[in-house]
Amino acid sequence: MEESKTAGKPIRCRAAVARKAGEPLSMEEVIVAPPESGEVRLRIICTSLCYSDVTFWKMKDPPAYFPRILGHECFGVVESVGENVSEVTVGDTVIPVFMPDCGECGDCISSKSNLCSKFPFEFVPWLHRDQKSRFTDLNGETLHHFLYISSFSEYTVVDTVHIVKVDTRIPPNRGCLLSCGVSTGVGAALKTANVEAGSTVAIFGLGAIGLAVSEGSRLCGAKRIIGVDVNEDKYEIAKRFGVTDFVNSLTCGEKSVSQVILEMTDGGADYCFECVGIASLVHEAFACCRKGWGKTIVVGVDKPAAMLSFTSFGVLHNGKTLMGSLFGNLKPKSDIQMLLKRYMDKELELDKFVTHEVSLEDFNKAFELLTEGKSLRCVIWMDK
C-alpha cells in the first residue's frame, strides 16, 4: 500500500469525549499523535457499544479517569505504522481487542492461557510501552485511553499486541462484535467450559454476553440451555440464541433459583455460567451445577473487592469446578480468526446481536438504548 499522506503527523478528528462521570459525552475535535514504536494508528470504521463502556462512564473513582475517550469494540483500517511494526501495513483491516497477545511470553505461547505476562492487562488510562496517551484536546489537555483501544474517535492509536489483521471481506458492523462481548461469551462456552454435545447448560443473566454464551453452547451441541433472568420478556429473544428453558429468579417463591434448576435437571446442570457480575449469583450457579463433574464459569465482572465463600467440605465432597473466564479464554491473534471463519461459514450467527445502528453524532442515543435495556449491540458508524 502507498504510504499514508498523514503518516508521522498529528491528525485532527472528531471524538466523543467523556468529561465527567455519568454526564452526556461531548462531540469534540481532538488531536491524535502518530504511533510510537510497536504501535499503529487506525481509522475507525465503526464501533459497537459494550456495557463495560457504560460501567466506566458512570464510575467516579479509579480505575475511572476523566476526561477520557471510551469505546473498545470496533473495526478499523491501518492509517500508519510506527517503528518495528511488521505484522500489518497501511490499508490492512483489523479488529482491535482489549486482551493483549504478544505471541512471545510463556502464557501466549502456551495453549493453556490467554493472560499475556509481557503486556499484562490492567485498567490503566494509557498505552503499554511508555504509559502515555496519544490523545489531546485542542487546548492541549491530555485525554485518557480506555482499555488500550478508545474507539469513540475517528482515529486512534493501538499497540500491535491488541490488533488482529482480518480479511477485507468481513463486514465491519459484524466484525466489530468480536472485539469483546460476543467473543467473551462464545469463548466461555467453546474454550473455558468446553461444553459437550448433549449437555445441559444454565446461564445466569441474559444480556449480550449471556446470549453469546448460549450461542456458543448451541454451537457445541448443548441439548438443554436454561436462561435465568429477572426480565420475562428476554425469553422470547433468548430463544433465537438457543435458550430452551427460562427461569425468572423473581418468581421462584420460597425456593432459590438453584433449587429450581436442581429439580429441573434432576441433579444439576453440567455447566453453569454467571454473566452478571454478582457474587450471590456465583454461589447460586455453583450450587446448581452437577456434583462430580459440574463446572461453574464466572464471566460477569463484579466489584474488585467482592468476595466468594465456599466451605472446604462442600468443595471436597462435591467434586465441582469453579473457573474464571476473561475474554472467554480466547487467544486474540488465532481464535478471532476461528470465530470469523465460523461466521463466514454461517455457523456463528452474528447478525442477531445487532439491534440498532447509528451515526457518531448519535452516540448518546446508543447509550440510552443500552442503559434502558432496548438494545443488545448498537453499532456506531464513524461516517454514515
Backbone hydrogen bonds, N-H to C=O, Kabsch-Sander energy under -0.5 kcal/mol:
donor,donor_aa,acceptor,acceptor_aa,energy
7,A,4,S,-1.1
9,K,6,T,-2.1
11,I,32,V,-2.3
13,C,11,I,-0.5
13,C,30,V,-2.2
15,A,28,E,-2.2
16,A,152,F,-2.9
17,V,15,A,-0.7
17,V,26,S,-2.9
18,A,68,R,-3.2
19,R,17,V,-0.8
22,G,57,W,-2.5
23,E,20,K,-1.6
26,S,17,V,-2.5
28,E,15,A,-2.7
28,E,26,S,-0.6
30,V,13,C,-3.0
31,I,136,T,-3.2
32,V,11,I,-3.1
33,A,31,I,-0.6
33,A,134,R,-2.7
38,G,83,E,-2.9
39,E,36,E,-1.9
40,V,158,V,-2.6
41,R,80,S,-2.8
42,L,40,V,-0.5
42,L,156,T,-3.3
43,R,77,V,-3.1
44,I,42,L,-0.7
44,I,154,E,-2.2
45,I,75,F,-2.5
46,C,75,F,-1.3
47,T,380,I,-2.5
48,S,73,E,-2.6
49,L,378,C,-1.7
50,C,48,S,-0.6
53,D,50,C,-1.3
54,V,50,C,-1.0
55,T,51,Y,-2.6
56,F,52,S,-2.2
57,W,53,D,-1.7
58,K,54,V,-1.9
59,M,55,T,-1.2
64,A,61,D,-1.8
68,R,18,A,-2.2
69,I,144,H,-2.3
70,L,68,R,-0.7
73,E,48,S,-0.7
74,C,72,H,-0.7
75,F,46,C,-2.0
76,G,94,V,-2.5
77,V,43,R,-2.2
78,V,92,D,-2.6
79,E,41,R,-3.0
80,S,41,R,-1.5
82,G,39,E,-2.9
85,V,82,G,-0.7
86,S,84,N,-0.5
91,G,78,V,-2.7
92,D,89,T,-2.1
94,V,76,G,-2.7
95,I,164,V,-2.5
97,V,162,H,-3.3
98,F,179,S,-0.7
101,D,161,V,-1.7
109,I,105,C,-2.2
110,S,106,G,-1.7
113,S,107,D,-0.5
116,C,100,P,-0.5
116,C,114,N,-1.1
124,V,122,E,-1.8
127,L,132,K,-2.0
131,Q,127,L,-1.0
135,F,143,L,-0.5
136,T,31,I,-1.8
137,D,141,E,-2.2
138,L,29,E,-0.6
140,G,137,D,-2.0
143,L,135,F,-1.8
144,H,67,P,-2.6
145,H,125,P,-2.2
149,I,146,F,-2.3
150,S,71,G,-1.0
150,S,146,F,-1.5
151,S,71,G,-1.3
152,F,70,L,-2.2
153,S,151,S,-0.6
154,E,14,R,-2.5
156,T,42,L,-1.8
158,V,40,V,-2.7
160,T,38,G,-2.6
162,H,159,D,-2.1
163,I,160,T,-1.4
164,V,95,I,-1.5
166,V,93,T,-2.6
170,I,167,D,-1.7
174,R,171,P,-1.9
175,G,171,P,-3.0
176,C,172,P,-2.1
177,L,174,R,-1.0
178,L,175,G,-1.6
179,S,176,C,-1.7
180,C,177,L,-0.8
182,V,177,L,-1.1
183,S,177,L,-0.7
184,T,180,C,-2.7
185,G,181,G,-2.3
186,V,182,V,-2.7
187,G,183,S,-2.7
188,A,184,T,-1.9
189,A,185,G,-1.3
190,L,186,V,-2.7
191,K,187,G,-3.1
192,T,187,G,-1.7
193,A,188,A,-2.5
194,N,189,A,-0.5
195,V,189,A,-2.3
198,G,221,G,-3.0
199,S,196,E,-1.7
201,V,224,R,-2.9
202,A,271,Y,-2.6
203,I,226,I,-3.2
204,F,202,A,-0.5
204,F,273,F,-3.3
205,G,203,I,-0.8
205,G,228,V,-3.0
211,L,207,G,-2.6
212,A,208,A,-1.7
213,V,209,I,-2.1
214,S,210,G,-1.9
215,E,211,L,-2.4
216,G,212,A,-2.5
217,S,213,V,-2.6
218,R,214,S,-2.6
219,L,215,E,-2.1
220,C,216,G,-1.6
221,G,217,S,-0.6
221,G,218,R,-1.1
222,A,217,S,-2.5
223,K,199,S,-1.7
224,R,199,S,-1.7
226,I,201,V,-3.4
227,G,225,I,-0.6
227,G,245,D,-2.9
228,V,203,I,-2.8
229,D,247,V,-1.9
232,E,230,V,-0.7
234,K,231,N,-1.5
235,Y,232,E,-1.5
236,E,233,D,-0.6
237,I,233,D,-0.8
238,A,234,K,-3.0
239,K,235,Y,-1.8
240,R,236,E,-0.6
240,R,237,I,-1.3
241,F,238,A,-1.7
242,G,239,K,-1.5
243,V,238,A,-1.9
244,T,225,I,-2.4
245,D,225,I,-1.9
247,V,227,G,-2.6
249,S,229,D,-1.3
249,S,247,V,-0.8
251,T,248,N,-1.9
255,K,252,C,-1.7
260,V,256,S,-2.0
261,I,257,V,-2.4
262,L,258,S,-2.6
263,E,259,Q,-2.0
264,M,260,V,-2.2
265,T,261,I,-2.1
266,D,262,L,-0.6
267,G,262,L,-2.3
268,G,262,L,-0.5
269,A,288,C,-2.4
270,D,200,T,-1.0
271,Y,200,T,-1.8
272,C,295,K,-2.8
273,F,202,A,-2.7
274,E,297,I,-2.6
275,C,204,F,-2.6
275,C,273,F,-0.7
281,L,278,I,-1.0
282,V,278,I,-1.4
283,H,279,A,-1.9
284,E,280,S,-1.8
285,A,281,L,-2.7
286,F,282,V,-2.6
287,A,283,H,-2.2
288,C,284,E,-1.4
289,C,286,F,-0.8
290,R,269,A,-2.9
291,K,267,G,-0.6
292,G,318,N,-3.6
293,W,291,K,-0.7
294,G,290,R,-2.3
295,K,270,D,-2.1
296,T,321,T,-3.1
297,I,272,C,-3.4
297,I,295,K,-0.5
298,V,296,T,-0.5
298,V,323,M,-3.5
299,V,274,E,-2.7
299,V,297,I,-0.7
300,G,274,E,-2.5
302,D,300,G,-0.7
306,A,303,K,-2.2
315,V,311,T,-2.0
316,L,312,S,-2.5
317,H,313,F,-2.8
318,N,314,G,-1.3
319,G,315,V,-1.1
321,T,294,G,-2.3
323,M,296,T,-3.0
325,S,298,V,-1.9
327,F,325,S,-0.6
328,G,325,S,-0.8
329,N,326,L,-1.6
330,L,327,F,-2.1
334,S,331,K,-0.9
335,D,331,K,-3.1
336,I,331,K,-0.6
336,I,332,P,-1.3
338,M,334,S,-1.4
339,L,335,D,-2.2
340,L,336,I,-2.5
341,K,337,Q,-2.2
342,R,338,M,-1.9
343,Y,339,L,-1.9
344,M,340,L,-2.8
345,D,341,K,-2.1
346,K,343,Y,-1.8
347,E,342,R,-3.1
348,L,342,R,-1.5
349,E,347,E,-0.6
350,L,348,L,-1.0
353,F,350,L,-1.9
354,V,350,L,-0.6
354,V,351,D,-1.2
355,T,353,F,-0.7
355,T,377,R,-1.9
356,H,377,R,-1.4
358,V,379,V,-2.8
360,L,381,W,-1.4
362,D,359,S,-1.7
363,F,360,L,-1.6
365,K,362,D,-0.9
366,A,362,D,-1.4
367,F,363,F,-1.6
368,E,364,N,-2.0
369,L,365,K,-2.6
370,L,366,A,-1.9
371,T,367,F,-2.7
372,E,368,E,-2.0
373,G,370,L,-1.3
374,K,369,L,-2.9
375,S,369,L,-0.9
377,R,353,F,-1.1
379,V,356,H,-2.5
379,V,377,R,-0.6
380,I,47,T,-4.1
381,W,358,V,-3.1
381,W,379,V,-0.6
382,M,45,I,-2.2
383,D,45,I,-0.5
